[in-house]
């Protein structure tokens, strides 16, 4: 405790030099917590939205289905097993049929994925109720990204062309009954949603589906034609991308932390050089070399404690504000295909805060100890004369 009191007194006595080091180190605290909380908030928001809009509590894929291979859609459809069909009737499972098609907005051709979904489903947030009013023209819903790409809006009619299961082309008009807003590009970009019954009839795939989205009450069914995919499997790629983002960001705040630690190291070296008589006096008064090394190490490490306090003064109000209003994302950030909202609400976990504090405190202490080791090789008589051995 005595060593800590002496160290704090010496730091305060150093004046502006101490506070410049403390300020730069506090920026490292705030930047590490800020960026990691933003990434964690993005991860949480992306997973929540993807579960709500696309994958539910998991999916059951037809054995030939591969979302990264559009050619697999030719064969990726099968009759829904009776057990799963009963669960679909209860609303515990949502069958989706997917096929390739083309639309012709303003005379232009655009290839799309045509998806059929039950109009009365409740598992996903898709506004499928807008598909229930079937008149002479097949109703369809599209997302904001698809609307922007095709210039289609609610109430527009557009020509749709597809192939049935026998490879025969057919075409008809569809009516855009809803343009929905969402944060999940994978259910929006290049996609048109129509009633499942209509798509099954159009393609001749009666009672067939490509995949089924399951809910909390889903009862597993064993069938060789269908494979269950868990939430972890379906979110694996997105989680890997987010972890990569977090890793690349570490370079930025580690550089900032390195600058602060370099300043502390430089300060410690200069301090030991200029305070040789003080070091000799400590030893002459009975302190061991190890105790003097400990004193200077604590003195350097105390920078991190001051930095944590200073960072809390301006960091906590900033984090509270960002938690209320969110971190705005620039336009076009969702064009990469990842779920991201216009504002990200950061997530401040206890592990993040404690881990950051431990990282900075430990780093500052190690950096302070390195030059302080020289004290152990100094002779008291030489130190009192102000000479380095």
C-alpha positions in Angstrom: 0.0 0.0 0.0 2.9 2.3 0.8 4.4 1.7 -2.6 1.1 2.5 -4.3 0.7 5.8 -2.4 4.3 6.8 -3.3 3.7 5.8 -6.9 0.4 7.8 -7.1 2.1 10.9 -5.5 5.0 10.7 -8.0 2.5 10.4 -11.0 0.5 13.4 -9.9 3.7 15.4 -9.3 4.8 14.7 -12.9 1.9 16.9 -14.1 1.0 17.2 -17.7 3.3 14.4 -18.9 1.3 11.9 -16.8 -2.1 13.2 -18.0 -1.1 13.0 -21.6 -0.2 9.4 -21.2 -3.4 8.7 -19.3 -5.5 10.4 -21.9 -4.1 8.4 -24.8 -4.5 5.2 -22.7 -8.1 6.1 -21.9 -8.8 6.4 -25.6 -7.7 2.8 -26.0 -10.1 1.8 -23.2 -13.0 3.6 -24.9 -12.2 2.5 -28.4 -11.8 -1.2 -27.5 -15.1 -1.2 -25.6 -16.9 0.9 -28.3 -15.9 -1.2 -31.3 -16.4 -4.6 -29.7 -19.8 -3.5 -28.3 -20.8 -2.4 -31.7 -19.8 -5.7 -33.3 -21.6 -7.6 -30.5 -24.7 -5.5 -31.1 -24.6 -6.1 -34.8 -24.2 -9.8 -34.2 -27.2 -9.9 -31.8 -29.3 -7.8 -34.1 -28.4 -9.9 -37.2 -29.1 -13.2 -35.5 -32.4 -12.0 -34.1 -33.6 -10.7 -37.4 -32.4 -13.7 -39.4 -34.2 -16.0 -37.0 -37.4 -13.9 -37.1 -37.4 -13.4 -40.9 -35.8 -16.5 -42.4 -34.7 -19.5 -40.4 -37.0 -19.8 -37.4 -35.8 -22.4 -35.0 -34.0 -24.3 -37.8 -34.8 -25.6 -41.3 -35.3 -29.0 -42.9 -33.7 -29.1 -46.4 -34.5 -31.5 -49.2 -31.4 -33.6 -49.6 -30.4 -32.1 -53.0 -30.8 -28.4 -51.9 -27.7 -26.2 -51.8 -28.4 -22.5 -51.2 -25.0 -21.7 -52.9 -25.8 -23.7 -56.0 -28.8 -22.4 -58.0 -28.6 -25.4 -60.3 -29.5 -27.6 -57.4 -33.0 -26.1 -57.5 -33.9 -28.2 -60.5 -33.9 -31.3 -58.4 -34.2 -29.8 -54.9 -37.9 -30.5 -54.3 -39.8 -33.5 -52.8 -43.2 -34.4 -51.5 -43.7 -33.2 -47.9 -43.9 -36.3 -45.6 -47.3 -36.8 -43.9 -46.0 -36.1 -40.4 -44.5 -32.8 -41.5 -47.6 -31.9 -43.5 -49.6 -32.4 -40.3 -47.3 -30.1 -38.4 -47.5 -27.6 -41.2 -51.3 -27.6 -40.9 -50.9 -26.8 -37.2 -48.5 -24.0 -38.0 -45.4 -25.6 -36.4 -43.7 -26.0 -39.8 -43.7 -23.6 -42.8 -43.0 -25.3 -46.2 -41.2 -23.1 -48.8 -40.9 -24.1 -52.5 -38.1 -22.4 -54.5 -37.5 -22.2 -58.2 -35.7 -20.0 -60.7 -37.7 -17.5 -62.8 -37.5 -14.2 -64.6 -39.4 -11.0 -64.3 -39.6 -8.2 -67.0 -40.0 -4.8 -65.3 -40.1 -2.0 -67.9 -39.2 -4.5 -70.5 -36.0 -5.5 -68.8 -35.3 -9.1 -67.9 -34.1 -9.9 -64.4 -33.4 -13.4 -63.1 -34.9 -14.1 -59.7 -35.7 -16.8 -57.1 -39.4 -17.4 -57.0 -40.5 -18.6 -53.6 -43.9 -20.0 -52.6 -45.0 -19.8 -48.9 -48.3 -20.4 -47.1 -50.3 -17.3 -46.8 -51.5 -18.1 -43.3 -48.1 -18.9 -41.7 -47.1 -17.2 -38.4 -43.6 -18.4 -37.8 -41.8 -15.8 -39.9 -42.2 -12.0 -40.0 -42.8 -12.0 -43.7 -46.1 -10.2 -44.5 -47.6 -13.3 -46.2 -51.2 -12.2 -45.3 -50.8 -9.8 -48.2 -50.8 -12.9 -50.5 -54.2 -14.2 -49.3 -56.3 -12.0 -51.6 -56.0 -14.1 -54.8 -58.0 -12.7 -57.8 -57.5 -13.1 -61.5 -53.8 -12.1 -61.0 -51.4 -14.0 -58.7 -50.4 -11.7 -55.8 -46.7 -11.3 -54.9 -44.7 -9.5 -52.3 -41.1 -8.2 -52.6 -38.6 -6.5 -50.3 -37.2 -3.0 -50.4 -34.0 -4.1 -52.1 -35.9 -6.0 -54.8 -38.1 -3.0 -55.3 -35.1 -0.6 -55.7 -33.4 -3.0 -58.2 -36.5 -3.5 -60.4 -38.2 -0.1 -59.8 -41.4 -2.0 -58.9 -43.7 -0.7 -56.3 -47.0 -1.7 -54.6 -49.8 -2.0 -57.1 -47.5 -2.7 -60.1 -48.1 -5.6 -62.4 -45.1 -7.4 -64.0 -44.6 -10.3 -66.3 -43.2 -13.5 -64.7 -41.7 -16.4 -66.6 -40.8 -19.8 -65.1 -40.3 -23.4 -65.9 -42.3 -26.3 -64.5 -40.8 -29.6 -63.3 -40.8 -30.9 -66.9 -38.8 -28.0 -68.2 -41.7 -26.3 -70.0 -41.6 -22.5 -70.0 -44.8 -20.6 -69.0 -45.6 -17.0 -68.2 -48.2 -14.8 -66.6 -48.7 -11.5 -64.9 -48.3 -11.0 -61.1 -49.5 -8.2 -58.9 -47.2 -6.6 -56.4 -49.4 -6.3 -53.3 -46.7 -5.3 -50.8 -43.2 -4.0 -50.6 -41.9 -4.9 -47.1 -39.1 -3.3 -45.2 -36.6 -5.7 -43.6 -32.9 -6.0 -42.5 -32.3 -9.5 -44.0 -31.0 -9.3 -47.6 -31.2 -13.1 -48.0 -35.0 -13.1 -48.1 -35.2 -10.0 -50.2 -32.5 -9.4 -52.9 -33.5 -10.9 -56.2 -36.6 -12.7 -54.8 -40.3 -12.7 -55.3 -42.7 -14.4 -52.9 -46.1 -15.8 -54.0 -48.6 -18.2 -52.4 -47.3 -21.7 -52.0 -50.4 -23.3 -53.5 -50.0 -21.1 -56.6 -46.4 -22.0 -57.2 -47.1 -25.7 -56.7 -49.8 -25.5 -59.3 -47.7 -23.4 -61.7 -44.7 -25.8 -61.6 -46.7 -29.1 -61.3 -45.0 -29.8 -57.9 -48.2 -30.7 -56.0 -47.6 -31.0 -52.2 -43.8 -30.5 -52.7 -41.4 -28.1 -51.1 -37.7 -27.3 -51.2 -37.2 -26.6 -47.5 -39.3 -26.3 -44.3 -38.8 -23.7 -41.5 -39.6 -25.1 -38.1 -40.8 -23.5 -34.9 -40.4 -24.2 -31.2 -43.1 -27.0 -31.2 -41.6 -28.9 -34.1 -41.4 -32.7 -33.6 -38.4 -34.3 -35.4 -39.3 -36.7 -38.2 -36.8 -39.2 -39.8 -36.9 -39.2 -43.6 -34.1 -39.9 -46.0 -35.1 -37.1 -48.4 -35.0 -34.4 -45.7 -32.1 -33.1 -43.5 -32.5 -31.0 -40.4 -30.2 -27.9 -40.2 -29.9 -26.3 -36.8 -29.7 -22.5 -36.0 -26.0 -22.9 -35.3 -25.4 -24.4 -38.7 -27.5 -21.8 -40.5 -25.8 -18.9 -38.7 -22.2 -20.3 -39.0 -21.2 -18.3 -42.0 -22.5 -15.0 -40.7 -20.9 -15.5 -37.3 -17.6 -16.3 -39.0 -17.8 -13.0 -41.0 -18.5 -11.0 -37.9 -15.6 -12.6 -36.0 -13.4 -11.7 -39.0 -14.6 -8.1 -38.7 -13.8 -8.1 -35.0 -10.3 -9.5 -35.6 -9.5 -6.9 -38.3 -10.7 -4.1 -36.0 -8.3 -5.3 -33.3 -5.5 -4.0 -35.4 -6.8 -0.5 -35.1 -7.2 -0.3 -31.4 -4.1 -2.4 -30.7 -2.1 0.3 -32.6 -3.7 2.9 -30.4 -2.9 0.8 -27.3 0.7 0.3 -28.6 1.2 4.1 -28.9 0.0 4.6 -25.3 2.2 1.8 -24.0 5.2 3.1 -25.9 4.7 6.5 -24.3 4.6 4.8 -20.8 7.7 2.8 -21.6 9.5 6.0 -22.8 8.4 7.8 -19.7 9.7 5.0 -17.4 13.1 4.9 -19.1 13.4 8.7 -18.8 12.2 8.6 -15.3 14.7 6.0 -14.2 17.5 8.0 -15.9 16.6 11.3 -14.2 15.7 9.9 -10.8 18.9 7.9 -10.0 19.6 9.9 -6.9 16.1 9.1 -5.7 16.6 5.4 -6.4 19.9 5.4 -4.5 18.2 7.2 -1.6 15.5 4.5 -1.4 18.1 1.8 -1.3 20.2 3.6 1.3 17.1 4.0 3.5 16.7 0.2 3.6 14.5 -0.6 0.6 15.6 -3.7 -1.4 16.3 -3.4 -5.1 13.2 -5.6 -5.6 11.1 -3.2 -3.7 12.3 -0.3 -5.7 11.6 -2.2 -8.9 8.1 -2.9 -7.6 7.6 0.8 -6.8 8.5 1.9 -10.4 6.4 -0.9 -11.9 3.4 0.2 -9.8 4.0 3.8 -10.8 3.9 2.9 -14.5 1.0 0.5 -14.1 -1.0 3.1 -12.2 -1.3 5.0 -15.5 -3.9 2.3 -16.6 -5.9 2.9 -13.4 -6.0 6.6 -14.0 -6.9 5.9 -17.6 -9.8 3.7 -16.6 -11.1 6.4 -14.3 -10.7 9.1 -17.0 -12.2 6.9 -19.7 -15.2 6.2 -17.4 -15.8 10.0 -17.1 -16.4 10.5 -20.8 -17.0 7.0 -21.9 -20.0 6.0 -19.7 -22.1 9.0 -20.8 -21.2 8.3 -24.5 -22.1 4.6 -24.2 -25.4 5.4 -22.5 -26.3 7.9 -25.2 -25.3 5.4 -28.0 -27.4 2.7 -26.3 -30.4 5.0 -26.5 -30.1 6.3 -30.0 -28.0 3.5 -31.6 -25.0 3.8 -33.9 -26.2 5.0 -37.3 -25.0 3.0 -40.3 -24.3 4.7 -43.7 -26.6 4.0 -46.6 -25.7 0.9 -48.6 -24.1 -1.0 -45.8 -26.6 -3.9 -46.4 -25.5 -4.3 -50.0 -22.9 -6.8 -48.9 -25.6 -9.3 -48.2 -25.4 -9.3 -44.4 -28.3 -8.5 -42.1 -27.7 -4.9 -40.7 -30.2 -2.3 -39.6 -29.9 1.5 -40.1 -28.9 1.8 -36.4 -27.0 -0.7 -34.3 -27.7 -0.8 -30.6 -24.3 -1.7 -28.9 -24.2 -4.5 -26.4 -22.0 -3.9 -23.3 -21.2 -7.2 -21.7 -19.5 -7.5 -18.3 -16.9 -9.8 -19.9 -16.1 -7.1 -22.5 -15.5 -4.4 -19.9 -13.6 -6.5 -17.4 -11.5 -8.1 -20.2 -10.6 -4.7 -21.6 -9.6 -3.4 -18.2 -7.4 -6.5 -17.5 -5.8 -6.2 -20.9 -4.8 -2.6 -20.5 -3.7 -2.9 -16.9 -1.7 -6.0 -17.5 -0.1 -4.5 -20.6 0.8 -1.2 -18.9 2.3 -3.1 -15.9 4.5 -5.3 -18.1 5.7 -2.3 -20.1 6.5 -0.5 -16.9 8.4 -3.5 -15.5 10.7 -3.9 -18.5 12.8 -0.7 -18.0 12.4 -1.0 -14.1 14.5 -4.2 -14.2 17.6 -2.0 -14.7 17.3 -0.7 -11.2 18.2 -4.2 -9.8 21.7 -3.8 -11.5 22.4 -0.3 -10.1 24.8 0.2 -7.2 23.5 2.5 -4.4 26.7 4.5 -4.3 26.7 5.1 -8.0 23.0 5.9 -8.0 23.5 8.5 -5.2 26.1 10.2 -7.4 23.6 10.1 -10.4 25.7 7.7 -12.4 24.3 4.6 -14.2 26.3 1.3 -13.6 
